[in-house]
Amino acid sequence: MANEARPCPCDIGDKIEYGGLGEEVQIEHIKAYVVKPKAPAEKGIIVIQDIFGWELPNTRYMADMLASNGYVAVCPDFFVGKEPWTPNSDWSQFQQWLDDRKPTSISKEVDAVLKFLKGQCGVSSVGVVGFCWGGVATHYISLQYPEIKAGVSVYGIIREREDRYELKSPTLFIFGEKDTVIPLEQVTALEAKLKEKCTVDFQVKIYPDQTHGFVHRKREDINESDRCYIQEARQDMINWLNKYM
């Protein structure tokens, strides 16, 4: 699910067997996975899950990667205790499942996490990174929260809001060339409209031959032909955050 106008399910890909380096905490009404860098940091990243939920090892691996680059990373349960999608779920029920898990209805959770990062972690600069469902959520946050210093939306687009091109935070959009969930014509249309209407910095980048989920749902050690693009996208993510935070 990464296209608000025409949401469709996506394959879980390579599930990483990974335990994580952080800890689970309670942040007001939601649970969250938190990992901190070795040295004290004043920069924090909200890491937003895909449809498979906040406990997916792949997403926690990405949070740990961000922490290793000097950021306090927080991956909250944006489904607020509701069941995530699973590879065995009935695809015919996907739209119904999505109805009360909208990636554009997360302000209460974002506010709680911002308060936690600032009050409990000593963070003064906050960015956001999201994947698939979280990519749409990242696009939403970039439209709503000027205090967010940088956003990285990984294969996610908002299609239904009139103000969807009026970003308030510098945002990097990452897409795969062969993503069947987000066709290239949608990506090129997004870029054209952002060039016309967006007043903050942005970048739309397409990675050759890549499919949906390649940044966090493909294991580089077993996808040799994709390795360079997986690594490039992850480094682009870090570079974008470093530039604006």
C-alpha positions in Angstrom: 0.0 0.0 0.0 1.7 3.1 -1.1 -0.8 4.8 -3.4 -3.6 6.7 -1.6 -5.7 6.9 -4.7 -5.5 3.3 -5.7 -4.1 1.3 -2.7 -3.1 -2.2 -3.4 -1.3 -4.8 -1.4 2.4 -5.5 -1.7 4.6 -8.5 -1.2 6.5 -8.6 2.1 9.7 -9.5 0.3 12.7 -10.8 2.2 11.9 -10.9 5.9 15.1 -10.2 7.8 15.9 -12.4 10.8 16.9 -9.5 13.0 16.6 -8.9 16.7 17.2 -5.2 16.9 19.5 -3.1 19.1 16.9 -0.9 20.8 14.1 -1.3 23.3 10.4 -1.1 23.3 8.8 1.7 25.3 5.3 3.2 26.0 4.8 6.7 24.6 1.4 7.9 25.8 -1.2 5.7 24.1 1.2 3.9 21.8 4.1 1.5 21.9 7.3 2.2 20.2 10.7 0.8 19.3 13.5 3.2 20.3 17.2 3.0 19.5 19.8 5.6 20.4 23.3 6.2 19.0 26.4 5.5 21.1 27.1 9.2 21.5 24.5 11.7 22.8 22.5 13.2 20.0 20.2 16.2 19.5 18.8 14.8 16.3 15.9 12.4 16.1 14.1 10.5 13.3 10.5 9.2 13.4 10.6 5.9 11.4 7.2 4.9 10.0 6.2 1.3 9.4 4.8 -0.2 6.3 1.6 -2.3 6.2 3.3 -5.1 8.0 3.6 -3.1 11.2 6.1 -1.6 13.6 7.5 -5.0 14.8 8.7 -6.0 11.3 12.4 -6.8 11.7 13.2 -5.1 8.4 11.9 -1.7 9.7 13.8 -2.0 13.0 16.9 -2.8 11.0 16.4 0.6 9.2 15.9 2.3 12.6 19.2 0.8 13.9 20.9 2.0 10.7 19.8 5.5 11.4 21.0 5.3 15.0 24.4 4.1 13.8 24.5 7.4 11.8 24.0 9.5 14.9 20.2 9.8 15.2 17.8 8.8 17.9 15.4 6.6 16.0 11.8 6.0 17.1 9.5 3.5 15.3 6.1 3.9 16.9 3.1 1.6 16.4 1.0 3.9 14.2 -1.7 1.3 14.0 -2.2 1.9 17.8 -2.5 -1.8 18.7 -4.6 -2.8 15.7 -3.4 -5.9 13.8 -0.9 -5.3 11.0 -1.4 -6.8 7.6 0.2 -10.3 7.1 1.3 -12.3 4.1 -1.6 -14.7 4.9 -4.2 -12.0 5.1 -7.1 -12.0 2.6 -6.3 -9.5 -0.1 -9.9 -9.0 -0.9 -10.3 -7.4 2.6 -7.4 -5.0 2.2 -9.5 -1.9 1.6 -11.7 -2.6 4.6 -8.6 -3.3 6.8 -7.1 0.1 5.6 -10.2 2.1 6.4 -9.3 2.6 10.1 -5.5 2.7 9.5 -5.3 5.7 7.3 -1.7 7.1 6.9 -3.2 10.6 6.8 -4.9 10.2 10.2 -1.9 10.1 12.5 -1.6 13.6 13.9 -2.3 12.4 17.5 0.5 9.8 17.3 3.0 12.2 15.6 2.3 14.8 18.3 3.0 12.3 21.1 6.3 11.1 19.5 7.5 14.7 18.9 6.8 15.4 22.6 8.7 12.3 23.6 11.7 13.0 21.5 12.0 16.6 22.7 11.1 15.9 26.4 12.6 12.5 27.1 15.4 12.2 24.5 16.7 15.8 24.5 16.1 16.1 20.7 15.9 19.5 19.2 15.8 18.6 15.5 13.4 16.0 14.1 13.1 14.3 10.7 10.9 11.5 9.4 11.4 8.4 7.3 8.6 6.1 6.1 8.2 3.1 4.0 5.2 2.1 1.8 2.3 3.0 4.1 4.8 5.0 6.0 5.9 6.7 2.8 2.4 8.1 2.4 2.4 9.1 6.1 5.8 10.9 5.6 4.3 12.8 2.6 1.4 13.8 4.9 3.7 14.9 7.7 5.8 17.0 5.3 2.6 18.9 4.4 1.5 19.4 8.0 4.5 19.9 10.2 6.9 22.8 9.4 9.0 21.9 12.4 10.1 18.7 10.7 13.5 19.4 9.3 13.6 16.7 6.6 11.5 13.9 5.3 12.3 10.8 3.2 9.2 9.2 1.7 10.2 5.7 0.4 7.7 4.5 -2.2 4.7 6.4 -1.0 2.5 9.2 -2.6 -0.6 11.1 -1.4 -2.9 11.5 -4.3 -6.2 12.8 -2.9 -5.3 16.1 -1.2 -5.5 19.4 -3.0 -2.5 20.7 -1.1 -0.3 17.6 -1.7 2.4 19.6 -3.5 2.7 22.3 -0.8 5.5 20.7 1.2 6.6 22.4 4.4 9.7 20.3 4.9 12.5 19.4 2.5 11.5 15.9 1.2 13.3 13.2 -0.7 10.9 10.8 -2.6 12.4 7.4 -3.4 10.8 5.1 -6.0 11.6 1.9 -8.0 11.5 2.0 -11.7 9.5 -1.3 -11.9 7.2 -0.7 -9.0 3.8 -2.0 -9.9 2.2 -0.3 -6.9 3.3 3.2 -8.0 3.5 3.4 -11.8 6.1 5.7 -13.3 3.5 8.1 -14.7 2.4 8.9 -11.1 6.1 9.5 -10.2 6.7 11.9 -13.1 3.4 13.7 -12.5 4.4 14.2 -8.8 7.8 15.6 -9.8 6.3 18.0 -12.4 3.7 19.3 -10.0 6.3 19.7 -7.2 8.5 21.8 -9.6 5.5 24.0 -10.3 4.1 24.4 -6.8 6.6 23.4 -4.1 8.5 26.2 -2.3 10.9 24.0 -0.2 13.7 21.8 -1.5 12.7 18.3 -2.7 14.0 15.5 -4.8 12.3 12.7 -6.7 14.6 9.8 -7.5 13.9 6.6 -9.4 16.2 3.6 -9.1 16.6 1.4 -12.2 15.1 -2.0 -12.3 13.8 -1.8 -8.7 10.4 -3.0 -7.5 8.3 -1.9 -4.6 10.0 -2.4 -1.2 13.5 -2.6 -2.5 15.1 -0.3 0.1 14.0 -2.2 3.2 12.4 -5.4 2.0 15.2 -6.8 -0.1 18.3 -8.3 1.5 21.3 -7.0 -0.3 23.3 -10.2 0.5 20.9 -12.4 -1.5 19.9 -9.9 -4.3 23.3 -9.3 -5.9 21.9 -7.5 -8.9 20.0 -5.1 -6.7 22.7 -4.6 -4.1 24.1 -1.3 -5.5 20.7 0.3 -5.7 19.7 -0.8 -2.2 22.9 0.6 -0.8 22.6 3.8 -2.9 19.0 4.5 -1.7 20.0 4.0 1.9 22.9 6.3 1.5 20.8 8.9 -0.3 18.4 8.7 2.7 21.2 9.4 5.2 22.7 12.1 3.0 19.4 13.9 2.8 18.9 13.8 6.5 22.4 15.0 7.2 22.0 17.9 4.8 19.0 19.3 6.5 19.5 18.2 10.1 
